[in-house]
């Protein structure tokens, strides 16, 4: 498989392309990374160095790939955080170009907007961009529960309301929705879930809720689920494999006491995941 991944890049740590590319390569995906920023580290540290790329920069790089024939036989386009209209338009243009050369390619978008604790942490124009222009062009989206509610104007809480919100998101354009963090009030204490919804059904995977948050885990989740689902078209299998790999990565990171993902140390969990978490059909 071949992916075009348009995301941020950092030299220290793992977010964006710096989180997504290696796990994809480890499971046999050829990745063409296009960076939207080239920072020293992720912005969660409060200080960073390095340049922002413009939408025109992204277009130029994608054009160069196209001129080499690299947009042929592409299986998926990945995108994550979008810093503004310029980058958003360039990503949508890249998706259109890829689908021209590779009609079966899918566009997988992680609609990065915020979370339940801090609310939206992107500018209003980015909120509008993602909700009104990007999501309708996506084939697969990977929001957290808060982002799902923001995109659809709903309030997902219970399993039923989250399923309804996922259906509302699918009505906007995407055929597949992966909700990356489901925290329903009636779940067993100390657990968290992921929910995959397609036109064929819905599946839920539950793991222990590890007591920390680390940047980049959502980027790994979106990349691995897209690859597994694109390869097999089996949402339950893709969910089980992704859940196992990401939990093992987080477990190792927590044990190391690290602020950054232990991405390299956990590499066997991508190629050979321990399938200890079932994907249970809920619809």
N, C-alpha and C positions, 0 to 999 in steps of 0.2 A: 504493500500500500504506500501511497504518497500523499502527504499533507502539506498544505501551505498554511503556516501559522503566523498570524500577524498580531504580535503582542509586545509588551514591554520587555526589556532585558536589563539585568543587573550583573555586575561583575562579582560582587560579594553577596552570597546567599542565593536564594532560589524563589523567584516569583516570575509570572509571565512566561515568556519563552525559556527563561533560565530554570523554570520549574517543569515545563511541559515537554521540552524537546527530548531530554535524556530518557525519561520513562517510555516515550513513544519509540525511540530508537531501540531501547532494550527489548521491546516486544516485536521488533521487526518492521517498524514503519520508517520510511524515508521521509525526513522532514526538511522543508525549505523554510527556515525562519526569516521573517521580516520584522525588524524591531521598530517599535513606535517611540521608544526612548532608549537611551544607552546611559544608564545611571550607575554610579558606584555601588549603590545599595537601594533597597526599597525605602519609600518615603516614611514608613512607620517609625524610623529612627529619628525623624524630625530634622535631619540634615542629610544632604546628599549632593553629589556633583555629577555633571555630565549633561549632554544635550538632549533636548526634545527634538524629535523628527517632525517635519511638517507633512501634511497630506501629500504635497508634491513630492517630497522625498520618498514616501511609501510608493506612490505611483511610479516613480522612476525605477525603483528596485523591482517592482512587479513587472514593469515593461521589459527590463533587462532579462528577467526570468522567462517572460513570454517569448522574447526574441531567440532564446536558446531552445525553445520548444518545451520548456518546463511546465507549462500549464496544461499540457496534454497528459492524459491518464492520471489526473489528480482525483483522489477519492474524497477529500474533505478540505474545507477551509475552516480554520479555527480563529476565533478572535476573543479577546478578553476586554480589559479596561480600555475605554475609549475617551480620550481627553477632550474632545471637542468636535465640532462639525467637520473640520478639515480632515481629521483622521477617519471619522465615521464615513464620510463620503468616499474616501480613498479605499476603505475596506469594502464598502458596497460595490464600488467599481471593480475591485479585484475579484469579488464573488461573481459578478457578471462576466468578467473575462474568463475566469476558470470554467464557468458553466457553458460558455461558448465553445471552449475547447474540450471540455469533459462534462457532457450533459448529465451524467449520473452522479456527479460530485454533490456532496451535501455541504451546507453551511451550518456550522455549529458555533453558536454564540453564547458566551457567558455574559449575561447582562449585568455587569458590575454597577451597582447603584448604592448599596449600603447594607445595613443589617438592623435587626430589631432593637438593639441596644442604643446605637448611635443615630439611627435614621439614615436618610440619604446623605452621602458625603461627596456627591458630585454636583457640579453646577446645574442650574435649572435647564440650560440649553442642552446639556448632556442627557438629562432625564427625558426631555422631549425627544431627543435624537434616538435614544434606545427604544423608548416605548412606541413612538409613532412611525419610525422609519427603519430601524434595524430589525426589531423583533418580527415584523411582518415579512421580512425577506429571509428569515432563518428557517432551516429545516429542523433544527434541534436547538433547544435552549436549556441552560443549566442554572436556573436561578436558585438562590436560597428562598426560604419561606417568605421572608420580608419582601424580597425583590419580586417574587411571584405575585404577591398581593398588590404591590405598587403598579406593576405592569397591567394588571387586569382590573384594578379598582375594586378589589375584593378584600376580605379579611380572613385568609386561611388560618384555621386554628385546629379544629378537629380533623380527623382523617377524611371524613365526608366533605368538609368545606375545602380542604386542600385538594381533593380530587376534583371538586367543582371548579376551583380556581385553575387547576391544570387544564381542564376542558375549556375554560374561557380563554386561556393562553393559546391553546391549539386552534381555537376559532379565529385567532388573529393571524394565523399563518403556519407556525411550526407544527409539524406532524408528531414530534416527540418532545416530551418535557421531562427533564430529570430535576427533581427538587432535592437539592443537596443537603439540606438540614431541616428535618421535620421534627418539631417539638410539640406534639399534641398532649393535652393535659392528662389523658388517660393511659399514656404509655407507662411501662414499668419504670420505676425510679432509677435514675442513673443510666438511662439509655438515650440514644438519639437515632434517627432513622433517615434513610434516603428512599425516595419514591420515584419510580420510573413509570411514565404514562404514555401509551401509544394508542393508535386506533384499534389495536387488538386486545388491550387490557391494561391492567395496572399492577405493579409489583412493589413490595415494600421490603427493605432490608434493615435490620436493627443491629446496632453494636453498642458496647459500653460507651458512655460519654466521657471521654478523657478530659481531665480538668485543666485544659489550657487551650489557647488559640494561637495558631502559627500562620504567618503569611505564606501564601503559595499553595496551600493544600487544595483550594478550590480549582486552581489552574491544573494541578495534577489530576483531580477528579474529572474535570471536563475533558481533558485530553484522553485519558484512559477509557472513559465510557464511550466517547465518540469512536475510538479505534475498535473497541470490542464490538460495539453495536454495528458499526459499518461493516465489519468483517463477517458477522454471523446473522445479523438482522434479528437476533434473539435478545430482547430487552431483559429478560430474567437472567440469562447467562451473563450479559454485559454488566448488569447491576451487581450480581454476586461477585464477579471478578474484580470490579472496580472497588467495591466495598472492602473486600479482603486486602487488596493492595494498599489502599489509602489508610486503612486502619493499622496495618503493619508499619507503614511509614510513620504515622503519627505516634504509634507505640514506641518505636525506636527513637524518635526525636524526643519524646517525653523522658525516656530512660536516660538519654544523653544529657538532659538538662540544657538543651540547646534552644536558642531563639530562632535558629534557622533550620529548615527541614534537613534531615539526614538523608538526602536524596540518593547519594551514591551508595552509602552503607546499606540502604534498604532495597537495592536493585533486584535481588532475587525474588522479592515479593511482587514485582511487576511481571517477570517472565514466568514465575511458577507460584502463583498465589495459593495460599492455604485457604481453601474454600470452606471456611468455618461458619460463615453467615449465610443462611438461606435467603433467597429472594422469594417471599411469600406472595402468592397472587391474592389481591384484595378486590379485584373486580374482573 
